């Protein structure tokens, strides 16, 4: 019987969906599912939700809940991580402080100064998880859903031999979007995609074996499609290859769209203000605060309705990966893994997002080759920033934090070196209770 552990099980949406998916596999239907969280109340809600899935599906699975991480990890075959280090009271300043200095952020969980500080808080926790895994379940795989994906995975892959990969929806989601734009179904589409998380490129995109990029260019020329993804469609016109992840996210990762108010208005403020890609940090922050404030009542209402949820397998691929690792059908996905010559014009060792085949051996990464130079250039800038940020998180060096931010394209587009230094100093002090690895907080 498989033993599958969820660290951060209080992330209820993820946990419910992943447990539901796992139990649809015959090989996993009698698994022991171990839920762990630091929040007792959220953990209890997760336990009840997962038990309702087991009961409704009449599965021979067992649900265990614990506040003890090592207890949860002991004997695990697979571990899934959906943690958040620091609550909204600290996270909001990742957006508010840069905004004060003129760095206008959209989502702030992956790159730019906001993503860097989220990484500084989260990397020590993630490293401690893989160190516990080395003691408690050395042969287990770790599937990470927590952002900033590339920096967290890089830190774990640098410091541990545990098989780690990060999972993100952007490659498959964007492929489906592009297929829809050209009137194709996914069974007609093949592609090769590689780069870094949220900034990978489809170096090849084919429909029935023929290059589909001419059809994509024709689609993007239509006003209604162009306006669906303003940032990414502008990048596509300039770079010639389509990038993964949303326009809201990608607007933060370069110099081109958020450095002046008129550019934000033009490219980053669609008509629907309640859109997560609307480019307005105020909406994102308001929504997170609402969720943090109202999650208990939302969950109680869900239980009061009988915990309604389809038992059909969803579109997450974590369950398929675990099934493959434990002897089921091999499964191809895009994951975040060390660059062992997989992308030849990105540095060795850094975390890249490439096709990966999961089987009984674990993760088998697939060679992509060289990215187009204009795509590799953008990746290499992000990689350089992330490498300095990871080193800063592992060593507690505040100067490296500053140096990573000065090369962040968005910060550098609007601030001088002195202004960046002042901003970083303020953010370090605001985060002091969440940065135990830093002996000093002076840049």
C-alpha positions in Angstrom: 0.0 0.0 0.0 1.3 3.4 -0.9 1.9 6.1 1.7 1.5 9.6 0.3 2.1 12.7 2.4 0.8 16.2 2.0 2.8 19.0 3.6 0.7 22.1 3.8 -2.5 20.1 3.6 -4.5 23.1 4.8 -4.3 24.4 1.3 -7.8 22.9 0.9 -8.4 23.3 -2.8 -5.2 21.5 -3.8 -5.5 18.8 -1.2 -9.1 17.9 -2.0 -8.4 17.7 -5.7 -5.1 15.7 -5.4 -6.6 13.2 -3.0 -9.6 12.7 -5.3 -7.3 12.2 -8.3 -5.0 9.7 -6.4 -7.9 7.5 -5.4 -9.0 7.1 -9.0 -6.0 4.9 -9.7 -6.4 1.2 -8.8 -2.8 1.0 -7.7 -3.4 3.9 -5.2 -7.0 3.3 -4.1 -5.9 1.7 -0.8 -3.2 4.3 0.0 -2.5 5.8 3.4 -2.9 9.5 2.8 -1.1 11.5 5.5 -2.1 15.2 5.9 0.2 17.6 7.7 -0.2 21.3 8.4 0.9 23.8 11.1 -2.6 25.2 11.4 -4.7 22.8 13.5 -8.1 24.1 12.3 -7.2 24.0 8.6 -5.8 20.5 9.1 -9.0 19.3 10.6 -11.1 20.7 7.7 -8.7 19.0 5.3 -9.0 15.7 7.1 -12.8 15.9 7.1 -12.9 16.8 3.4 -10.6 14.0 2.4 -12.5 11.5 4.5 -15.7 12.5 2.8 -14.1 11.6 -0.6 -13.0 8.2 0.7 -16.4 7.5 2.1 -18.3 8.6 -1.0 -16.0 6.6 -3.3 -16.1 3.6 -0.9 -12.3 3.4 -1.2 -10.2 1.2 1.1 -7.9 4.2 1.7 -6.9 5.6 5.1 -6.7 9.3 6.1 -4.2 10.3 8.8 -3.8 13.9 10.0 -0.8 15.2 12.1 0.8 18.4 13.1 4.2 16.6 13.3 6.1 16.8 10.0 8.6 14.0 10.6 5.8 11.7 11.7 4.0 12.6 8.4 7.1 11.9 6.3 8.2 8.6 7.9 7.9 5.9 5.3 6.4 8.1 2.6 6.6 7.0 -1.0 5.7 10.4 -2.3 5.4 13.9 -0.8 3.3 16.8 -2.1 4.1 20.3 -0.9 1.7 23.3 -1.0 3.0 25.4 1.8 3.0 29.2 2.3 5.8 30.6 4.6 4.4 33.6 6.3 0.8 34.8 6.2 -0.8 37.7 4.3 0.3 40.1 7.0 3.9 39.7 5.8 3.2 38.7 2.2 1.3 41.9 1.4 4.4 44.0 1.9 6.1 42.1 -1.0 3.7 44.2 -3.1 3.1 47.3 -1.0 6.7 48.3 -0.4 7.9 48.0 -4.1 4.7 49.9 -5.1 5.7 52.8 -2.9 9.0 52.9 -4.7 7.4 52.8 -8.1 7.8 49.0 -8.8 4.2 48.1 -9.8 3.6 44.3 -9.3 0.7 42.1 -10.5 0.8 38.8 -8.6 4.3 38.9 -7.0 4.8 35.2 -6.2 7.4 34.2 -8.7 9.9 36.8 -9.9 11.0 40.4 -9.4 11.6 41.8 -6.0 8.3 40.3 -4.7 9.2 36.8 -5.8 12.7 37.2 -4.4 11.5 38.0 -0.9 8.9 35.2 -1.0 11.8 32.9 -1.9 13.9 34.2 1.0 11.2 33.3 3.5 10.3 29.9 1.9 13.7 28.4 1.0 14.8 27.6 4.6 11.5 25.8 5.2 11.7 23.8 1.9 15.3 22.8 2.6 14.3 21.6 6.1 11.6 19.5 4.4 14.0 17.7 2.1 16.5 17.2 5.0 13.7 15.6 7.0 12.9 13.4 3.9 16.5 12.2 3.8 16.1 10.9 7.3 12.5 9.7 7.2 11.8 8.7 3.5 15.0 8.9 1.5 13.6 7.1 -1.5 10.4 9.2 -1.8 9.8 11.8 -4.5 8.8 15.4 -3.7 6.3 17.1 -5.9 6.3 20.9 -5.2 3.4 23.2 -6.0 4.7 26.2 -4.0 6.0 29.4 -5.7 8.4 30.8 -6.5 8.8 27.5 -8.2 12.3 27.8 -9.9 14.0 29.3 -6.9 12.6 26.8 -4.4 13.3 23.8 -6.5 16.8 25.1 -7.2 17.5 25.4 -3.5 16.3 21.9 -2.7 18.1 20.4 -5.7 21.3 22.1 -4.7 21.2 20.9 -1.1 19.7 17.4 -1.3 19.7 14.2 -3.3 15.9 13.7 -2.8 14.2 13.5 -6.3 12.4 16.9 -6.5 10.4 18.4 -9.2 8.0 21.4 -9.4 4.6 21.2 -11.0 2.9 24.1 -12.8 0.0 24.3 -15.2 1.4 26.8 -17.6 2.8 24.6 -20.3 -0.2 22.4 -20.7 -2.6 25.3 -20.2 -1.0 27.6 -22.8 -0.8 24.7 -25.3 -4.5 24.2 -24.9 -5.1 28.0 -25.3 -3.1 28.1 -28.5 -4.8 25.0 -29.9 -8.2 26.7 -29.3 -7.1 29.8 -31.0 -6.3 27.9 -34.2 -9.4 25.7 -34.0 -7.5 22.5 -33.2 -8.0 19.8 -30.6 -5.2 18.7 -28.4 -5.0 15.2 -30.0 -3.9 17.1 -33.1 -1.1 19.0 -31.3 2.5 18.1 -30.6 5.0 20.5 -29.2 8.5 20.9 -27.7 8.6 23.4 -24.8 11.5 24.4 -22.6 13.0 27.2 -20.6 12.4 28.1 -17.0 9.2 28.1 -15.0 6.6 30.7 -16.2 9.1 31.6 -18.9 9.4 28.5 -21.1 9.0 28.8 -24.9 7.3 26.5 -27.4 10.3 26.0 -29.7 8.1 23.7 -31.8 4.3 23.7 -32.0 2.7 21.5 -34.6 -0.7 20.5 -35.8 -0.9 17.1 -37.4 2.8 17.2 -37.9 2.9 20.6 -39.6 4.2 23.8 -38.2 1.3 25.6 -36.5 3.0 28.9 -35.9 1.8 30.5 -39.1 -1.8 29.8 -37.9 -1.0 31.2 -34.5 0.3 34.4 -36.0 -2.8 34.7 -38.1 -5.0 34.2 -35.0 -3.0 36.8 -32.9 -3.6 39.3 -35.7 -7.3 39.2 -34.8 -8.2 42.0 -32.3 -10.4 39.8 -30.1 -7.5 37.2 -29.7 -4.8 39.8 -29.4 -6.6 41.5 -26.5 -7.0 38.2 -24.6 -3.2 38.2 -23.8 -1.8 41.6 -24.6 1.6 41.1 -22.9 2.2 37.6 -24.2 1.0 38.5 -27.7 3.3 41.5 -27.8 6.2 39.2 -26.7 5.3 36.7 -29.4 5.3 39.3 -32.1 8.8 40.4 -30.9 10.4 37.1 -30.0 8.8 34.8 -32.6 8.0 32.1 -30.0 5.1 31.8 -27.6 5.9 32.0 -23.8 4.1 30.0 -21.1 2.2 31.5 -18.1 -0.3 34.4 -18.2 0.2 38.0 -19.3 -0.2 39.2 -15.7 2.7 37.1 -14.6 4.9 37.8 -17.6 4.4 41.5 -17.3 6.5 41.4 -14.1 9.4 39.5 -15.6 10.8 42.0 -18.1 11.3 45.8 -18.7 8.6 46.3 -21.3 5.2 46.7 -19.8 5.1 48.0 -16.2 7.7 50.8 -16.0 5.3 53.7 -16.7 1.6 54.2 -15.8 0.6 54.6 -19.4 2.1 51.3 -20.3 0.4 49.6 -17.4 -2.9 51.1 -18.6 -2.3 50.0 -22.2 -1.0 46.5 -21.7 -1.9 45.4 -18.1 -5.4 46.7 -17.3 -8.0 44.7 -19.2 -11.6 45.8 -19.0 -12.6 43.0 -16.5 -11.1 44.4 -13.3 -11.9 41.2 -11.4 -9.4 39.3 -13.5 -6.3 37.9 -11.8 -4.3 39.1 -14.8 -5.7 42.6 -14.7 -2.3 43.9 -13.6 -3.7 45.8 -10.6 -2.0 44.8 -7.4 -4.9 46.2 -5.3 -7.3 43.6 -6.6 -4.9 40.7 -6.0 -4.2 41.9 -2.5 -7.9 42.5 -1.8 -8.8 39.0 -3.0 -6.1 37.3 -0.9 -7.1 39.2 2.2 -10.8 38.2 1.5 -9.8 34.6 1.2 -7.7 34.7 4.3 -10.6 36.3 6.2 -13.5 34.2 4.9 -12.0 30.8 4.4 -13.7 29.3 7.5 -17.2 30.4 6.4 -16.5 29.2 2.9 -15.5 25.8 4.0 -18.4 25.5 6.5 -20.8 26.4 3.7 -19.3 23.7 1.6 -19.7 21.1 4.3 -23.2 22.2 5.0 -24.1 21.5 1.3 -22.8 17.9 1.8 -19.2 18.5 0.6 -20.2 18.4 -3.1 -17.3 17.3 -5.4 -17.1 15.2 -8.5 -15.1 12.0 -7.9 -13.9 12.0 -11.5 -10.2 12.5 -12.0 -9.2 16.1 -12.7 -6.5 17.7 -14.8 -3.7 17.8 -12.2 -0.9 15.4 -13.0 0.6 14.8 -9.6 -1.5 11.6 -9.1 -0.4 10.3 -12.5 3.3 10.9 -11.6 2.9 9.1 -8.2 1.1 6.2 -10.0 4.0 5.9 -12.5 6.6 6.0 -9.7 4.9 3.2 -7.9 4.8 0.9 -10.9 1.8 2.2 -12.9 1.8 3.5 -16.5 4.7 5.8 -17.3 3.6 9.5 -17.5 5.0 12.4 -19.5 4.7 15.9 -18.0 6.6 19.2 -17.8 8.6 19.5 -14.6 11.2 21.7 -12.9 14.5 19.8 -12.8 18.3 20.5 -12.7 19.8 21.5 -16.1 22.1 18.6 -16.9 22.7 19.7 -20.4 19.0 19.6 -21.2 18.9 23.2 -22.4 22.4 23.8 -23.8 22.4 27.6 -23.7 21.3 27.9 -20.1 23.8 27.3 -17.3 24.3 23.8 -16.0 22.7 23.0 -12.7 20.1 25.7 -12.7 16.4 24.8 -12.5 14.8 24.4 -15.9 11.3 23.4 -17.1 11.4 20.6 -19.6 9.6 17.4 -20.6 10.0 14.7 -17.9 9.0 11.0 -18.1 8.0 9.6 -14.7 8.3 5.8 -14.2 9.6 3.4 -11.5 13.0 5.0 -11.7 11.6 8.4 -10.8 12.1 11.5 -13.0 13.7 11.0 -16.4 14.3 14.5 -17.9 14.3 14.9 -21.7 16.8 16.8 -23.8 15.5 20.0 -25.4 18.6 21.5 -26.9 19.4 25.2 -27.5 16.6 27.8 -27.1 16.3 30.5 -29.8 18.9 33.1 -28.7 16.3 35.8 -28.1 14.5 33.5 -25.7 17.6 32.3 -24.0 18.6 35.9 -23.4 15.5 36.6 -21.4 15.8 33.3 -19.5 19.5 33.9 -18.7 18.7 37.3 -17.0 16.0 35.6 -14.8 18.3 32.7 -14.0 21.1 35.1 -12.9 18.7 36.9 -10.6 17.4 33.7 -9.2 20.9 32.2 -8.6 21.9 35.2 -6.5 18.6 35.1 -4.6 19.0 31.4 -3.8 22.6 31.9 -2.7 21.4 34.7 -0.5 18.7 32.6 1.1 21.1 29.7 1.7 23.9 31.8 3.2 22.0 34.7 4.8 23.9 37.4 2.9 21.9 40.6 2.6 24.3 42.1 0.0 23.4 39.3 -2.4 19.7 40.1 -1.9 20.4 43.7 -3.0 22.6 42.5 -5.9 19.9 40.1 -7.1 17.3 42.9 -7.1 19.5 45.3 -9.0 19.4 42.9 -12.0 15.7 42.3 -11.7 14.4 43.9 -15.0 11.3 45.5 -13.5 13.1 47.1 -10.6 16.0 48.3 -12.8 13.5 49.8 -15.3 12.2 52.3 -12.8 14.8 52.7 -9.9 18.4 53.8 -9.5 20.9 51.7 -7.6 20.5 53.9 -4.5 16.7 53.6 -4.6 16.8 49.8 -5.0 19.1 49.6 -2.0 16.7 51.6 0.1 13.8 49.5 -1.0 15.6 46.2 -0.3 16.7 47.5 3.1 13.1 48.3 4.0 11.9 44.9 2.9 14.6 43.1 4.8 13.6 44.8 8.0 9.9 44.1 7.4 10.7 40.4 6.9 13.1 40.1 9.8 10.9 37.7 11.8 10.8 35.3 8.8 14.6 35.4 7.9 16.3 33.4 10.7 19.2 32.6 8.4 20.3 36.3 8.2 22.6 37.3 11.0 22.4 40.9 9.9 19.8 42.7 7.8 21.9 45.7 6.7 22.7 46.0 3.0 
